[in-house]
Each structure stands twice: as C-alpha cells, then as structure tokens.
Amino acid sequence: MNQKLRVIYVSPEISPFAKSGQMADVASSLPKYLSSLGMEVSLFMPKYRKPEIESLPMEPVMRDLLVPVGGKKAKANVFRSELGKHDIYFIDNPIYFWRDNVYGIGEGDYLDNDERFTFFNRAVLEFLLKTKTNVDIIHCNSWPTALIPVFLKTHYSQKSLFKKVATVLTIHNIAYQGEFPPETLSLTGLNWNYFNPKQLSFNGKFNFLKAGLIFSDVLNTVSAAYKREIQTAKHGFGLEEILKKRKDVFFSIRNGLDYEIWNPETDPYIVTNYSPSNLKAKRKCKIDLIKEFGLSLSSKTPLMGIVSYLSSQKGFDILLEAADEIMKMNVGLIVLGKGDEKYENRFLDLHKKYPRKIAVKFEINPALAHKVIAGADIFLSPSLYEPCGLNQLRSFKYGTVPVVRATGGLGETVKSFSRGTLDGNGFVFKKFSSRELLKAVKKALEYYGEPELWQTIMKAGLQENFSWESAAKKYARLYQNALEMKRGG
C-alpha cells in the first residue's frame, strides 16, 4: 500500500535552505527515504530570504493565492523546485518571510511569529484545496506547523478533499511550543469557544503545540527515551498530561542518519577520505582541523569537538563550570555553533584565556561541521536534555568517540565502554553536574592514552548503523496506523 501513499511533509525549516536545529536535517533526509519506499512525497516550507533558496531553480505554480488571516486575506505566491526525487514547494509572502532568520534575531523571536505561521499553515491547506491535490497524510513538524490539524478539523472539516486525510505531528523539542497572547486566536478565524483549557488555551495563552497535540490524529517523537521523559513533569514543559491522555496514539521513531551525506569515505568537506580499514588517514583530518581553527596543538594531543546551538539545553553551564579543570588535562577544545549571547561571550572569554588550546567559531557552517566531526578525537555532548541528537551518530561513523550525558536519544545510542568486557562505543555520565562530566572526560582521556583500547572503542562506533532506511519503514507503518485510525480501520 506504500506505493499509493501521498504524503505532504510540512516543516518550517529544511536543510540546506533554512536551519536552526536538527529538525532541518530530518526534513531533508526522511522524505528521501520515504520516496525510496514508493511513496509520493512533497515538501512545503516558507520562502525565506536565504541565498540557498534564492539560488535554487524554481517555477511559480500559483500566484496571488488568497489566504484568510484574521479579518483579511493575505496573498501567497507558491513556487516549486525539485529536491532529489520529490518536489519542494515554497510559500512566499515577503511581508512574512523576506527575513534573514527563521524565528527571530539573537535571543528575541519576531513579534509576529503567530501571524507568520498561521498564514503558512493556512496557505498550505488553501494550495492543496485549490490544486485539488489528493493527499493521504499531512506530516507536521513542531509548533510552526501545528495549526494544520486544527484547521482540518474546523475550517476545512466539510471539504471532501480532506475528509480522509490523516495528520501526524512530530515533536522535535517540546520546550519550543509557540505560545502567544489570547488575541492571536483572532488570526485563525476560530470561534472563541475553542479558547478553553481542553483545546487551545494553556496557562491563559494560545499554545500552538498544545493545539496540535490535541487535534492531530497521531503524535510521535524522535526517540523512545525522549517519549518517556516528556510524559513526566520534569521534562514535559507542562504538556505531559496531554501526552499521557493521548498515549494510545503517541509513538516514537528515532531519527536516522543520511549516510550519503555523512560518510568519511566520500565526504567532500574533509581534507582526506578514510574508512574503517584505513583509520590512519583520520590523523590528517585532525591536523587540518587544528590548522583551520588556529590552535597550537600537537596532533598527538587529544582534541574534543562540539557542534551545537549554544543554549542551556545543550549542557554548556556544566561544561563552562568544568572548563578550567578540563584544561589541566592537556586537551584541546573546538566549539562550532551560534546561539545565546551569554554562552558565546563565555566561550570567547575561555578562548582568550586558553588561546592555544580552545578555539571557537560562532556560525552554522555545514562544511566546518563535517571537519570538526572528522578531525576531533572526542565529541562532547553534555546536554541537559536531548530529544534524539544526530551528532553522536555522525561521530560513530567518523570514528570519533562521543562523551555524552544519558538523556533522550544520547543515552539510547551511546553505551559506556567497559575495560572488562570490551563492550561500549563511548562514555556516558548520568547526573547533570560538572563533577560527573569531568569524570567522564577524564576516563575518556585515560583510554585515549591506550591506543589499542581506543581503537576498540572507535571500531565499536564504526560498526553502528543508524540509517534512515529502517526509520523510514517505521514511518510507513506509522502512516498506515494514522490512516486506519482516521478511516475507522
């Protein structure tokens, strides 16, 4: 039945066109693997002011599509391009999307994000309606797309085209919910009767993600551990009770890795390619990385790498607390990423304190991300919470040993190495504290000093397989479940 499935995949960000986090990587990879299973997949995203989008060959497929937003009708132009085997549609309205960033600048979100994404959600549905596109599944991602299930069960509930359409909503990070003032409801054109605690209101605000959790046919998240965690008060960010109530339609599918992009044997971004049978060449990648970031380190000195959005979620509070002690261990550290100004400033201070051993670049740079993961000996991810994590999976493929905190997908994929059994593919600590992080780093460096054991750990990671192929098959089953629930099967 997969061959008959017509999937509309809607995301606020898709790599390489717009990216703030790992959702963008998932949105660019999963549809490719769904297509390989015989599904017909079309992607939808806003047309932001991005050079990666502007340089893309695309054709206009609809001009001046009228989209209801509050008491007015805003115009959308829809463009189509090709991304591998599937089409990608860009919803264009310069007032909403002709901006350099997806959600906002620095620490502040755009003040009209409620209007921007209300428009985007309705524009997708209006386009499908006007083009009479037959659809089986609309797969929504995070709060910026979470009003689609709401609109389908309200404004569009009598449209025959949508009667049998099932919605799937993926929770990539429950901390980001899209909370807005009650007045935002007027943008949706919905009756104020919907603004109640059982439906759209949450703590007196209009919560987009909560709305999606209630109105979607099926919910899922990106690792089994994260699914368990977000049903607790500690990690549910207030939405845990809703998830518990919907447990019969709440699933988890761990994110996969696109090995066509992340493969040291073919990677175009690294100075030399290497394979599990030729790991000596990885040393050249390390030397190149040290040079790229301007460090004064010997290639024999252990080098730790970080590629991340710089925020409290990623565990940088305990890392910064432990930094001086880590620097006493004769180790180098490279930090690539951007984020909260507070963390950028503190890493900059560390670089000034240890200019020969710590280097930082505050940018989202795919080419440099490949260099860091290939050239580092150790990949560091001390997250406070982590829905899935992709960098530890990439590290395995590149023979880079992860040191992580046991949370969400990190604890699910990284297993601590044991000298006794020679099992394990990295180093894991449980308690969120600088002391526990230091212990894990110290243990990793201890084994780094024993080359044969280190090779054993590297090879354990290299043997892991987290391909999207198996995850895509699980999504195929999830879509079938959603259709059966929707259609009463």
Buried (B, 14 or more C-beta within 10 A) or exposed (E): EBEEBBBBBBBBBBBEBBBBBBBBBBBBBBBBBBBEBEBBBBBBBBBBEBEEBEEBEBEEBBEEBEBBBBEEEBBBBBBBBEBBEBBBBBBBBEEBBEBEBBBEEEEEBBEBBBBBBBBBBBBBBBBBBEEEEEBBBBBBBBBBBBBBBBBBBBBBEEEEBBEEBBBBBBBBBBBBBBBBEEEBBBBBBBEEEBBEEEBBBBEEBBBBBBBBBBBBBBBBBBBBBBBEBBBEEEBBBBBBEBBEEBEEBBBBBBBBBBBEBBBBEEBEBBBBBBBBEEBEBBBBBBBBBBEBBEBEBEEEBBBBBBBBBBBBBBBBBBBBBBBEBBBEBEBBBBBBBBBBEBBBEBBBEBBEEBEEBBBBBBEBBBEBBBBBBBBBBBBBBBBBBBBBBBBBBBBBBBBBBBBBBBBBBBBBBBBBBEEEEEEBBBBBBEEBBBEBBBBBBBBBBEBBEEEEBBEBBBEBBBEBEBBBEEBBBBBBEBBBBBBEBBEEE
